[in-house]
């Protein structure tokens, strides 16, 4: 009887799992003007997340025009021929929704989260600003006023933050000569020099339906989304100016090891870091999965090798971890970082950290710790399906990079298939002794050596 009950429960669990998988699996189609559409059903609440992803980011900016992709994100919230300044946000707010946007090196995305009955309204708003944005030479107009806002944002978020200043310097050196070299917010002097004509040229070149991806996650059916998308977006004519070829390219390996430091009175605790050139899931999917698993074992949390050794046992650090930016289109950094315990110099911390890394690279990983790491990564991806906005972001970002829906659906199985041998091989390849790196020291005003 017990065996029968257990078998029944397992069968029920399996059936529910299959049903849940089918329920959240997306439907994709394209409009006649080239706009791609992804619909992800989520019927737990009468809410939808509506996103428009443009396949343009900081990496696509023309030389000397850094920051325009991010600035343009700001301008998109201002004025159209049909909406007064601020009216876009007001309509979303009156609808009981939330909205925002963000810019990366690889894409720009806009989103609204509203009751399902407001989906058509949100599509109308996004479609309107895709074609009717107001950009003029008025000193108080949308472009120039938002340019001033971005300049102040850079002062507050970058120039007033010692850690961000240091990271900007490090990433610029890591990506030297690559389109990622300049931070997304841009260089202050180049942002200040951007003109309304620059904005108009950028708008005409990249903001077109064939260069956009519509993602709708929520309490809707594919048929409902198709009808509304055809009504609001399908009538927009493609401009044909959007680039089919992006400016992406492999990142050149570092040719020398560098030390970059930054000291500031605002720094209360020094931080030691090393930045190596990592791998990209778009360019090297198997190596990127293996690296993510390996870095989870090495420095992914309080049970990791580094934390247990440096924080719990040797007590030379109050934090120690490793991570990699594997979700950019091109290669991003793989990072080692630690904060010293009181009374421990950065020099002593570095020696202890390096010794532990060398030990791990020599010994390898155990089956148990790799199993725990890969199961955690797989579980995080599965639990992420509980968040409607996370679903929309996951699919939108990956498709904007040129990835496929199948890549996302298979991720939990793919990451669970990583072996200990693959995980340690990926870590050894990135952190090999002969590899050059950029070391960074965030210091107090007095210095920490």
C-alpha positions in Angstrom: 0.0 0.0 0.0 2.8 2.4 0.9 4.7 1.6 -2.3 1.5 2.2 -4.3 0.9 5.5 -2.6 4.5 6.6 -3.1 4.3 5.6 -6.8 1.1 7.6 -7.1 2.6 10.7 -5.6 5.6 10.4 -7.8 3.4 10.1 -10.9 1.3 13.1 -9.7 4.5 15.2 -9.1 5.8 14.2 -12.6 2.5 15.1 -14.2 2.4 18.5 -12.4 6.0 19.2 -13.5 5.1 18.5 -17.1 2.0 20.7 -16.8 4.0 23.5 -15.3 6.7 23.2 -18.0 4.0 23.4 -20.7 2.3 26.3 -19.0 5.3 28.6 -18.9 6.9 27.6 -22.2 6.7 30.5 -24.5 5.1 31.0 -27.9 7.1 33.0 -30.5 6.1 34.6 -33.8 7.0 37.6 -35.9 4.9 40.5 -37.2 5.0 41.3 -40.9 7.3 44.3 -40.2 10.0 42.1 -38.7 9.2 42.7 -35.0 9.7 39.5 -33.0 7.2 38.5 -30.3 7.5 36.2 -27.3 4.5 35.3 -25.2 5.0 33.6 -21.8 1.7 32.5 -20.2 1.4 33.0 -16.4 -2.2 32.7 -15.2 -1.7 32.9 -11.5 -2.8 36.6 -11.3 -4.5 39.0 -13.7 -1.2 40.8 -14.3 1.1 41.2 -17.3 4.6 42.4 -17.8 5.1 44.1 -21.2 8.6 44.7 -22.5 10.1 46.1 -25.7 13.8 45.2 -26.2 15.8 47.1 -28.8 18.8 45.4 -30.2 21.1 48.4 -29.5 23.3 49.2 -26.6 26.4 51.0 -25.6 28.5 48.7 -27.7 26.8 50.1 -30.8 27.6 53.7 -30.2 29.7 55.7 -32.8 33.2 56.8 -31.8 33.0 60.0 -29.6 29.2 59.5 -28.9 29.5 57.4 -25.8 26.5 57.4 -23.5 23.9 58.1 -26.2 22.2 54.7 -25.9 21.6 55.4 -22.2 20.7 59.0 -22.7 18.2 58.0 -25.3 16.5 55.7 -22.8 15.9 58.8 -20.7 14.6 60.8 -23.7 12.1 58.1 -24.5 10.1 58.9 -21.4 9.6 62.6 -22.3 7.5 63.8 -25.1 5.8 62.6 -28.3 3.6 64.3 -30.8 0.7 62.8 -28.9 1.9 62.9 -25.3 3.0 65.9 -23.2 6.2 65.6 -21.1 5.5 63.3 -18.2 2.2 62.0 -19.6 3.6 58.5 -20.4 4.5 57.9 -16.7 1.2 59.4 -15.6 -0.9 57.1 -17.7 1.0 54.0 -16.4 0.6 55.3 -12.9 -3.2 55.9 -13.3 -3.5 52.4 -14.7 -2.1 51.1 -11.4 1.1 49.9 -13.0 4.9 50.4 -12.7 7.3 51.1 -15.5 11.0 51.7 -16.1 13.8 51.0 -18.5 17.5 50.0 -18.6 20.5 50.0 -20.9 23.3 47.6 -21.2 26.3 47.2 -23.6 24.1 44.8 -25.6 20.5 46.1 -25.5 18.0 48.7 -24.3 14.8 47.5 -22.7 11.5 49.2 -21.6 8.9 47.6 -19.4 5.5 48.1 -17.9 3.8 45.8 -15.3 0.0 46.4 -15.3 -3.4 44.7 -14.9 -4.1 42.5 -18.0 -6.9 44.8 -19.2 -4.3 47.6 -19.6 -2.1 45.6 -22.0 -3.4 47.3 -25.1 -2.9 50.7 -23.6 0.7 49.9 -22.8 1.3 48.7 -26.4 -0.2 51.9 -27.7 2.2 54.0 -25.5 5.3 52.0 -26.6 4.3 52.0 -30.3 3.7 55.8 -30.1 7.2 56.5 -28.8 8.7 54.2 -31.2 7.8 56.5 -34.1 6.6 59.9 -32.7 9.3 61.0 -30.2 9.9 64.7 -30.0 13.6 65.7 -30.3 14.4 69.4 -30.8 17.0 72.1 -30.1 14.9 73.7 -27.2 17.3 74.2 -24.3 14.4 73.1 -22.0 13.3 70.4 -24.4 13.4 66.7 -23.8 16.9 66.0 -25.3 18.9 68.7 -23.7 17.2 68.6 -20.3 17.7 64.8 -20.1 21.3 65.2 -21.1 21.8 67.4 -18.0 20.0 64.7 -16.0 22.4 62.0 -17.2 25.4 64.2 -16.5 24.2 64.6 -12.9 23.6 60.9 -12.7 27.2 60.2 -13.7 28.4 62.6 -11.0 26.3 60.9 -8.3 26.6 57.2 -9.3 30.1 57.1 -10.7 32.2 60.1 -9.8 30.9 60.1 -6.2 31.4 56.4 -5.7 35.0 55.2 -5.2 34.2 51.5 -6.0 32.5 52.4 -9.2 35.4 54.8 -10.2 37.8 51.9 -9.7 35.7 49.4 -11.6 35.3 51.7 -14.5 39.1 52.0 -14.8 39.5 48.3 -14.5 36.9 47.3 -17.1 38.2 50.0 -19.5 41.6 48.3 -19.3 40.2 44.8 -19.6 38.1 45.7 -22.6 40.7 48.1 -24.2 40.0 48.4 -27.9 36.6 46.6 -27.7 33.2 48.2 -28.0 32.6 47.4 -24.3 35.6 49.6 -23.3 33.5 52.7 -22.4 31.0 52.4 -19.6 27.3 52.4 -20.5 26.7 55.8 -19.0 29.5 57.2 -21.2 32.3 59.7 -20.7 31.3 63.0 -19.2 32.8 65.1 -21.9 31.3 63.1 -24.7 27.8 63.0 -23.1 28.0 66.8 -22.6 28.8 67.2 -26.3 25.8 65.1 -27.6 23.4 67.1 -29.7 19.7 66.8 -30.5 20.8 65.9 -34.1 22.9 63.0 -32.6 19.7 61.9 -30.8 17.6 62.1 -34.0 20.1 60.1 -36.0 20.3 57.4 -33.3 16.5 57.2 -33.1 16.1 56.8 -36.9 18.8 54.2 -37.1 17.9 51.9 -34.2 14.3 52.5 -33.1 12.4 50.5 -35.6 10.1 47.4 -35.3 12.5 45.1 -37.1 15.1 46.0 -34.5 12.8 45.2 -31.6 11.6 42.3 -29.6 8.2 42.3 -27.8 8.0 40.1 -24.7 4.7 39.7 -22.9 4.6 37.5 -19.7 1.4 37.1 -17.8 -2.3 36.3 -17.8 -2.7 36.3 -21.6 -2.9 33.9 -24.4 -0.7 34.0 -27.5 -3.8 34.8 -29.6 -4.7 37.8 -27.4 -1.2 39.2 -27.7 -1.0 38.6 -31.4 -4.2 40.5 -32.0 -3.1 43.5 -29.9 0.5 43.4 -31.3 -0.8 43.5 -34.9 -3.1 46.4 -34.0 -0.5 48.6 -32.3 2.9 47.5 -33.6 2.1 45.7 -36.8 1.0 49.0 -38.5 4.5 50.6 -38.0 6.6 50.5 -41.2 10.1 49.3 -40.8 12.7 51.9 -41.6 15.3 49.4 -42.9 18.1 51.4 -41.3 18.7 49.1 -38.3 22.0 47.3 -38.5 21.8 43.5 -39.2 25.5 43.3 -38.1 26.3 44.4 -34.6 29.6 45.7 -33.4 30.3 42.7 -31.3 33.7 41.1 -31.7 35.9 38.7 -29.6 37.7 40.4 -26.7 41.5 40.4 -27.2 43.4 38.7 -24.4 45.4 40.8 -21.9 49.0 41.2 -22.9 50.3 42.3 -19.5 49.4 42.1 -15.8 48.4 45.5 -14.4 47.7 47.0 -10.9 45.1 49.7 -10.7 44.5 51.4 -7.4 42.1 54.1 -6.1 42.1 55.7 -2.7 39.3 57.9 -1.3 38.3 59.2 2.2 34.9 57.7 1.6 36.3 54.2 1.6 35.9 52.6 4.9 37.1 49.1 4.1 39.8 48.2 1.5 39.0 45.6 -1.2 41.4 43.4 -3.2 40.3 42.1 -6.6 41.7 40.4 -9.7 40.0 40.6 -13.0 40.7 37.9 -15.7 39.2 37.6 -19.1 36.3 35.1 -18.9 34.1 33.5 -21.4 30.6 34.2 -22.9 27.6 31.9 -23.1 26.9 33.2 -26.6 30.4 32.4 -27.9 31.4 29.4 -25.7 28.2 28.0 -24.1 29.7 24.8 -22.7 32.8 26.5 -21.3 30.6 29.3 -19.8 28.3 26.8 -18.0 31.3 24.9 -16.7 32.9 28.1 -15.5 29.7 29.2 -13.7 29.6 25.9 -11.9 33.3 26.0 -11.0 33.2 29.5 -9.7 30.2 28.6 -7.6 32.3 25.8 -6.0 35.3 28.0 -5.6 33.8 31.2 -4.3 30.0 31.2 -4.7 28.9 31.6 -1.1 29.5 30.7 2.6 30.0 27.0 1.8 32.6 27.7 -1.0 36.2 26.7 -0.8 37.5 30.3 -0.5 35.0 31.4 2.1 35.6 28.3 4.3 39.4 28.7 4.1 40.0 32.4 4.2 37.0 33.6 6.3 36.2 30.6 8.6 39.5 28.9 9.1 42.4 31.4 8.5 40.3 34.4 9.4 42.2 36.7 7.1 39.1 37.9 5.3 35.6 39.0 6.1 34.5 38.1 2.6 35.9 36.1 -0.3 34.2 35.2 -3.6 34.5 34.6 -7.3 32.1 35.3 -10.1 32.0 35.9 -13.8 30.0 38.0 -16.3 29.1 35.2 -18.7 25.8 36.7 -20.0 27.2 39.5 -22.1 27.4 38.7 -25.8 31.2 39.0 -25.8 33.7 37.9 -23.2 33.4 39.6 -19.8 35.5 39.5 -16.6 36.0 36.5 -14.3 36.7 38.0 -10.9 38.4 37.1 -7.6 37.7 39.5 -4.8 38.1 39.6 -1.0 37.9 42.1 1.9 40.6 41.8 4.6 39.8 41.1 8.2 40.8 43.9 10.6 44.6 44.1 10.9 45.3 42.1 7.8 47.1 43.9 5.0 46.1 43.5 1.3 49.5 42.0 0.7 48.9 39.2 3.3 45.3 38.7 2.0 46.5 38.4 -1.6 49.1 35.8 -0.5 46.5 33.7 1.3 44.0 34.0 -1.5 46.6 33.1 -4.2 47.8 30.1 -2.2 44.2 28.8 -1.9 43.6 29.2 -5.6 46.7 27.3 -6.4 45.7 24.5 -4.1 42.3 24.2 -5.7 43.6 24.3 -9.2 46.0 21.5 -8.3 43.6 19.3 -6.5 40.4 19.8 -8.5 36.8 19.6 -7.3 34.9 16.7 -5.7 31.7 15.2 -7.2 29.7 16.3 -4.1 30.6 20.0 -4.3 30.1 20.2 -8.0 26.7 18.4 -7.7 25.7 21.0 -5.0 26.8 23.9 -7.2 25.1 22.8 -10.4 21.9 21.9 -8.6 21.9 25.4 -7.0 22.3 27.1 -10.4 19.6 24.9 -11.9 17.2 25.5 -9.0 17.8 29.2 -9.2 16.8 29.1 -12.9 13.7 27.1 -12.1 12.6 29.2 -9.1 13.1 32.2 -11.3 10.1 31.1 -13.3 8.0 32.1 -10.3 8.7 35.8 -11.1 6.8 37.1 -14.1 9.3 40.0 -14.5 12.2 37.6 -14.3 10.7 35.5 -17.0 10.3 38.5 -19.3 13.8 39.7 -18.6 15.4 36.3 -19.1 13.8 35.7 -22.5 14.2 39.3 -23.7 17.8 39.6 -22.8 18.9 36.3 -24.3 17.0 36.8 -27.5 18.4 40.3 -27.8 21.8 38.7 -27.8 20.9 36.4 -30.6 20.2 33.4 -28.5 17.2 31.0 -28.8 14.2 30.1 -26.6 15.5 26.5 -26.6 18.7 27.6 -24.9 16.7 28.9 -21.9 14.4 25.9 -21.8 17.3 23.5 -21.7 19.5 25.5 -19.2 18.6 23.5 -16.0 19.4 20.2 -17.7 22.5 21.6 -19.4 24.0 23.0 -16.2 23.2 19.8 -14.3 25.2 17.9 -16.9 28.4 19.7 -16.1 31.0 17.3 -14.7 33.7 17.9 -12.0 36.3 17.5 -14.8 34.6 20.2 -17.0 34.2 22.6 -14.0 37.8 22.5 -12.9 39.0 22.6 -16.5 37.1 25.8 -17.1 38.4 27.4 -14.0 42.0 26.3 -14.8 41.7 27.7 -18.3 40.6 31.2 -17.0 42.9 31.4 -13.9 45.9 29.7 -15.4 49.2 30.9 -13.9 50.4 32.2 -17.3 47.2 34.3 -17.8 47.6 38.0 -17.4 45.1 39.8 -15.2 44.2 43.3 -13.8 44.6 43.6 -10.0 42.6 46.3 -8.3 43.0 47.8 -4.8 40.3 50.0 -3.3 42.1 51.9 -0.6 41.2 54.2 2.3 42.7 57.6 2.1 45.6 56.6 4.2 46.5 53.6 2.0 46.4 50.0 3.2 49.9 48.6 2.7 
